[in-house]
């Protein structure tokens, strides 16, 4: 038997029946980055590109059992969490994360779907702040999620670093604040968007051209999965972040045009690892 040094990455997230977000998107991104994907399913959703019509949280004992099974036999080198839905699930996942030691952990604080549907119960926000943020290597909120976490509006670039630092004070090692929701009416260059990586030591700013498209379903899931995959491969945090951002930009540009609403991106683009 040939031994293959294949990194494992774990996604802890909900299932998207439309295949563009959640564990389906995460596993595709893991594969694109050359890592073996495992999963702990936290919820089953009925959704497509038009919206979410039903959400069924998985019982917490079943989520815990999934994490225990993976810790015992398929320990990951990178972990991401996405949709957790309820405060009980948040606390269950937090306890499960402790079984994996100091493995890099990417927290995607999924709160609202691209369609606008709420995916995290109100009382679960405090649980995310208390139990997950202090465990995170990096957290990847968009601007509406940053506003929910901090309690302050984040609409223009001038707000972004302050919001990221407020979230950093909640315990993660780094914050990647995604600027896709920047208010273009106040932007100096409405056709550009900005992402900020903020740590205690530095602020890294990436600026790129905004791609005008409705096919952005699952971009947050895909980004956090790509980031977890890069960390599982041993990339430094800044390099893993840059590779993930570039991958998602290419995936959006090459979106296959599926569905009548917010369609999925193309997870099969080259991740640019060479």
C-alpha positions as CSV (number, residue, x, y, z in Angstrom):
1,X,0.0,0.0,0.0
2,X,1.3,3.5,-0.9
3,X,1.2,6.0,1.8
4,X,-0.1,9.4,0.6
5,X,0.5,12.6,2.7
6,X,-2.9,14.1,2.0
7,X,-4.0,16.9,4.4
8,X,-7.5,16.6,5.8
9,X,-9.8,19.6,6.3
10,X,-13.1,19.5,8.2
11,X,-16.2,21.5,7.5
12,X,-18.8,21.9,10.2
13,X,-21.8,23.4,8.5
14,X,-25.2,23.0,7.1
15,X,-26.3,21.2,3.9
16,X,-27.5,23.2,0.9
17,X,-29.8,21.2,-1.3
18,X,-28.9,23.6,-4.2
19,X,-25.2,22.6,-3.9
20,X,-23.8,26.1,-4.1
21,X,-23.2,26.8,-0.4
22,X,-22.7,24.9,2.9
23,X,-20.9,21.6,3.1
24,X,-21.4,21.0,-0.7
25,X,-19.5,24.2,-1.5
26,X,-16.9,23.5,1.2
27,X,-16.1,20.0,-0.1
28,X,-15.7,21.2,-3.6
29,X,-13.3,24.0,-2.5
30,X,-11.4,21.5,-0.4
31,X,-11.0,19.2,-3.5
32,X,-9.8,22.2,-5.6
33,X,-7.1,22.9,-3.0
34,X,-6.0,19.3,-3.0
35,X,-7.1,18.4,0.6
36,X,-9.3,15.5,1.7
37,X,-12.6,16.9,3.0
38,X,-14.6,15.6,5.9
39,X,-17.8,17.0,7.3
40,X,-20.0,17.4,10.4
41,X,-23.5,18.4,9.2
42,X,-25.2,20.8,11.6
43,X,-28.5,21.5,9.7
44,X,-30.4,20.4,6.6
45,X,-31.8,23.2,4.5
46,X,-34.3,23.2,1.6
47,X,-33.0,25.9,-0.7
48,X,-32.1,26.8,-4.3
49,X,-30.8,30.0,-5.9
50,X,-34.1,31.7,-5.1
51,X,-34.0,31.3,-1.4
52,X,-34.3,29.1,1.7
53,X,-37.7,27.5,2.3
54,X,-36.9,25.2,5.3
55,X,-34.2,24.7,7.9
56,X,-33.9,21.6,10.1
57,X,-31.1,21.7,12.7
58,X,-29.5,18.4,13.4
59,X,-29.8,17.2,17.0
60,X,-26.8,18.3,19.0
61,X,-25.9,14.7,20.1
62,X,-25.6,13.7,16.5
63,X,-23.4,16.7,15.7
64,X,-21.2,15.8,18.7
65,X,-21.0,12.2,17.6
66,X,-19.8,13.3,14.1
67,X,-17.0,15.4,15.6
68,X,-16.0,12.6,18.0
69,X,-15.8,10.1,15.1
70,X,-13.6,12.4,13.1
71,X,-11.3,13.2,16.0
72,X,-10.8,9.5,16.7
73,X,-9.9,8.5,13.2
74,X,-9.6,11.3,10.7
75,X,-8.1,14.3,12.5
76,X,-8.0,17.4,10.3
77,X,-5.2,19.9,9.8
78,X,-7.6,22.7,9.2
79,X,-11.2,23.3,10.3
80,X,-14.0,25.7,9.3
81,X,-17.4,26.2,10.7
82,X,-20.3,27.8,8.8
83,X,-24.1,27.6,9.5
84,X,-24.8,26.7,13.1
85,X,-28.4,27.9,13.4
86,X,-28.9,27.7,17.2
87,X,-27.1,28.5,20.4
88,X,-27.2,24.9,21.4
89,X,-25.4,23.9,18.2
90,X,-22.8,26.7,18.8
91,X,-22.0,25.4,22.2
92,X,-21.8,21.8,21.0
93,X,-19.4,22.8,18.2
94,X,-17.3,24.8,20.7
95,X,-16.9,21.7,22.9
96,X,-16.2,19.5,19.8
97,X,-13.4,21.9,18.6
98,X,-11.5,21.3,21.9
99,X,-11.1,17.7,20.8
100,X,-8.9,18.8,17.9
101,X,-6.3,20.7,20.0
102,X,-4.6,23.6,18.3
103,X,-5.7,22.9,14.7
104,X,-6.2,26.1,12.7
105,X,-9.9,27.1,12.9
106,X,-11.7,29.4,10.4
107,X,-15.0,30.8,11.8
108,X,-17.4,31.9,9.1
109,X,-20.2,33.5,11.2
110,X,-23.0,32.6,8.9
111,X,-26.0,34.8,9.9
112,X,-27.9,35.8,6.8
113,X,-28.1,34.1,3.4
114,X,-27.3,36.0,0.2
115,X,-31.1,35.9,-0.4
116,X,-31.6,37.7,2.9
117,X,-33.0,34.7,4.8
118,X,-31.9,34.6,8.5
119,X,-29.7,31.5,9.2
120,X,-28.7,32.2,12.8
121,X,-31.2,32.6,15.7
122,X,-31.0,35.9,17.6
123,X,-29.9,34.3,20.9
124,X,-27.1,32.4,19.1
125,X,-25.1,35.6,18.3
126,X,-24.0,35.9,21.9
127,X,-23.0,32.2,21.9
128,X,-20.8,32.8,18.9
129,X,-19.2,35.8,20.6
130,X,-18.6,33.9,23.8
131,X,-17.8,30.3,22.7
132,X,-16.4,30.5,19.1
133,X,-14.6,33.8,18.6
134,X,-12.0,33.1,21.3
135,X,-11.3,29.7,19.7
136,X,-10.9,31.1,16.1
137,X,-7.6,31.4,14.3
138,X,-9.4,33.7,11.9
139,X,-13.1,34.9,11.6
140,X,-14.4,36.0,8.2
141,X,-17.5,38.2,8.6
142,X,-19.1,40.2,5.8
143,X,-20.2,43.8,6.7
144,X,-23.7,42.9,7.8
145,X,-22.3,40.1,10.0
146,X,-19.7,42.5,11.4
147,X,-22.5,45.0,12.3
148,X,-24.4,42.2,14.1
149,X,-21.3,41.2,16.1
150,X,-20.2,44.7,17.0
151,X,-23.6,46.4,17.3
152,X,-22.4,49.2,15.0
153,X,-23.2,49.9,11.3
154,X,-20.4,49.0,8.9
155,X,-21.2,50.6,5.6
156,X,-18.1,52.3,4.2
157,X,-14.4,51.6,4.2
158,X,-13.7,54.0,6.9
159,X,-15.8,51.8,9.3
160,X,-14.0,48.6,8.4
161,X,-10.8,48.7,10.4
162,X,-12.6,49.9,13.6
163,X,-15.2,47.1,13.3
164,X,-12.4,44.5,12.7
165,X,-10.5,45.7,15.7
166,X,-13.7,45.5,17.8
167,X,-14.1,41.9,16.7
168,X,-10.4,41.1,17.3
169,X,-10.9,42.2,20.9
170,X,-13.5,39.4,21.2
171,X,-10.7,36.8,21.0
172,X,-9.8,35.6,17.5
173,X,-6.2,35.8,16.3
174,X,-7.2,37.5,13.1
175,X,-10.2,39.1,11.3
176,X,-10.8,39.0,7.6
177,X,-13.5,41.6,7.0
178,X,-15.0,41.2,3.6
179,X,-16.0,44.3,1.7
180,X,-18.5,43.0,-0.8
181,X,-21.3,44.9,0.8
182,X,-19.5,48.3,0.8
183,X,-21.9,51.2,0.2
184,X,-20.9,52.1,-3.4
185,X,-22.8,55.4,-3.1
186,X,-20.1,56.6,-0.7
187,X,-17.1,54.9,-2.2
188,X,-14.4,56.9,-4.0
189,X,-14.3,54.1,-6.6
190,X,-17.7,52.4,-6.7
191,X,-16.3,49.7,-9.1
192,X,-13.7,48.5,-6.6
193,X,-14.1,46.5,-3.4
194,X,-11.8,46.1,-0.4
195,X,-11.0,43.3,2.0
196,X,-9.1,43.8,5.2
197,X,-7.0,41.3,7.2
198,X,-6.5,42.7,10.7
199,X,-4.3,41.2,13.4
200,X,-2.7,42.7,16.5
201,X,0.5,43.2,14.5
202,X,-0.7,44.5,11.1
203,X,-3.5,45.5,8.7
204,X,-3.4,44.0,5.2
205,X,-5.6,45.6,2.5
206,X,-6.6,43.9,-0.7
207,X,-8.4,45.9,-3.4
208,X,-9.8,44.4,-6.6
209,X,-12.4,45.2,-9.3
210,X,-15.9,44.4,-8.4
211,X,-17.5,41.8,-10.6
212,X,-21.1,42.8,-11.5
213,X,-23.0,39.5,-11.3
214,X,-26.0,37.9,-9.5
215,X,-24.1,34.6,-9.2
216,X,-22.6,35.0,-5.8
217,X,-24.4,32.3,-3.8
218,X,-22.0,30.5,-1.4
219,X,-19.1,32.9,-1.8
220,X,-18.6,33.2,2.0
221,X,-18.7,29.4,2.5
222,X,-16.3,29.0,-0.4
223,X,-13.9,31.6,0.9
224,X,-13.7,30.2,4.4
225,X,-13.3,26.6,3.1
226,X,-10.5,27.7,0.8
227,X,-8.8,29.5,3.7
228,X,-9.1,26.4,5.9
229,X,-7.7,24.3,3.1
230,X,-4.7,26.6,2.7
231,X,-4.1,26.4,6.4
232,X,-4.4,22.6,6.3
233,X,-1.7,22.6,3.6
234,X,0.6,24.5,6.0
235,X,0.4,28.0,4.3
236,X,1.0,31.0,6.6
237,X,-2.2,32.9,7.5
238,X,-1.6,35.9,5.2
239,X,-0.7,33.7,2.2
240,X,-3.6,31.4,2.8
241,X,-5.9,34.4,3.0
242,X,-4.6,35.9,-0.3
243,X,-4.9,32.5,-2.1
244,X,-8.5,32.1,-0.9
245,X,-9.5,35.6,-2.0
246,X,-8.0,35.1,-5.4
247,X,-9.7,31.7,-5.8
248,X,-13.1,33.1,-5.0
249,X,-12.6,36.0,-7.3
250,X,-11.8,33.6,-10.2
251,X,-14.7,31.4,-9.2
252,X,-17.1,34.3,-9.4
253,X,-15.8,35.4,-12.7
254,X,-16.2,31.9,-14.1
255,X,-19.7,31.3,-12.6
256,X,-21.7,28.8,-14.6
257,X,-24.9,30.8,-14.7
258,X,-27.1,28.2,-13.0
259,X,-30.5,29.0,-11.5
260,X,-32.9,31.9,-11.7
261,X,-31.7,33.7,-8.6
262,X,-28.3,34.1,-6.9
263,X,-26.5,31.3,-8.7
264,X,-23.4,29.4,-7.5
265,X,-19.8,30.2,-8.3
266,X,-17.5,27.8,-10.2
267,X,-15.6,25.8,-7.6
268,X,-13.6,24.0,-10.3
269,X,-11.4,26.9,-11.3
270,X,-7.6,26.7,-10.7
271,X,-6.8,27.7,-7.1
272,X,-3.4,29.0,-8.2
273,X,-1.3,26.9,-5.8
274,X,1.7,26.6,-8.1
